[in-house]
């Protein structure tokens, strides 16, 4: 058969990264972000990886217990990241402490929604291997990526007020 009679080989379709997301509300309070908001933030922070992620909002008691158990720090913190599997197939949990997040948003004079988005993006980058505690250069890389993702989501630079006060 001539080459003119052969059908062109179909190009494989690019694989679209998949996201399996569980959002858990283990605390009460307003304003908690909706599941669609959390999904939007998580998806934007994924860097082309398929992922299985649980995002859990907790009270101060659970946040403190987890921080003490896993980081040996006896206080509730804003976000904890628990990576289980690195890229290209990523899996992990994010635990966000609602009272700490709301307090920080108020102290920084930021809308709670913008602070939630920032900390979910921040935690997602940790799940993908970013680490701001290893060096100043690594912190700059991670913060730049956070600013880029948040700008794409329509949120302001979360570090702007910090840089203004340090200047």
N, C-alpha and C positions, 0 to 999 in steps of 0.2 A: 504494500500500500504506500502511496506517495505521502510525503510529509504534508501535502495540502489536504489530504483526506483524514489526517489525524486530528483529533480534538485536542485543543490546548489543555494542558494539565491545569487543573484548578489550583489556584493559589490557596494555601492554608490560611484560614481566618486567624487574625491575631487573637491570642488568648486574652480575654479581659479579666483583670484581677477580680477575684471574688472576695466578699466580705461576709463573714458570719459574725454577727454582733448581738451580744446580750447586754441589755441595760437593766441594772438592778437598783431599786430604790430602797435601801435599808435604813432610811431615816425619814423624818418628816420635816417639812419646812418649805418656805417659799423664798425665793423662786427656784424651783428645780427645773433644769432644762428638759425639754421633751425628748422622746426617743428620736424623732426625725432630726432635731437639732444635733444631738450627739452623733447620729449616723453621718450627718453632713461634715462635722468636724473631723471625725475619725477617718472618713474616706479621703478628705483633702490632705490629711497628714500622711496617708499611705504613699509610699514612693514606688508605685508600680508593683507592689507585692500583694499577693493574696493573703488574707489574714483571718484569724479566728480570735476575737477579742471580747472580753467581758469588761464592761465599765460599771463599777459599783459605787454608788453614793452612800456614804456612811455618816454616823454621828461621831462626836468627839471621842466617846468611849471606845468604839471599835477602831477608829483611826489611831488612837494612842496605843491600844493593845497590839495592833499590827506593826506599828512603827517600833515599838519596844521589842517585839518578838523577832522581827526580821532585820532591823537596822540598829538595835540596841540603843535606841534613843527614846527616853520616857516622856514623850509628848506627842500630841496629834500634829500631823503635818498636812500640807495641802493635797499632795498627790503622791501615791506610791505606785511604782511600776514593777510588775512581776513578769519578765519575759520567760517564755517556755521554749520557744523555737525561733531562731533568727531567720533572716531573709534567705531564700526568696519566698518561702512559705512561713509566714510569721504567726505566732500564737502567744498570747499573753493576757494579763489582767491589769486593769488600772483601778485603783481605789482612790476615790476623791472624798475628802472630809468636808462636808457641807459647812459646818460652823467656821472652820478655818478659812475656807474659800470666801465666805460672805464677809468675815472680818477683814481679810486682806483687801477685798474689793472696796469696802468702805474706807479703810485706811489709805488706799491708793487713789481714792476718788474715781473709781472706774465702775462702769455698769457691771452688775453681776454676770450678765450674759457674756460680755467680752472677756471677763476673767475666767469663766468656765471654759470658753473656747480656747483661751490661751493655755490653761492647764491640761486640757485634753490633748491639744496639739503637742505640748511639752512632753506629756507622758507617752504619747504615741512615738515620738522621736526616741525616747529612752528605749521603748520596746524594739526599735529598729537599730539599736546600737549606738546612738548618740550619747555622749556623756559630758556634761559641763563641769564635772568635778575633777577631771583628770589633768586639765591644764587650762590656762587662759586662752590659748589658741583654740582648743576644743570648745570652750564656752562660747567664743566668738562665732565659731562655725555653727553651733547649735542655735544660738540666738538669732543669727542671720536667717537660718532656715525657718525658725519660728515666725520672724517678722514677715518673711516672704509668703508663708502659708496663710497667716492671719490677714495680710493685705489682700490676698486673693479671695478670702472669705468676707472682706469688707470691714475688718476690724483695724483699729489703730495700732501703732507700734506699742507693744506692752512694756517696753523698756524705756520709752521716751521720758517719763517723769524721773526714772532712776538716773538717767544720763544727765538730765538737766540739774538735778540736785548735786551730782558729783562734779559738775563743771565749775 
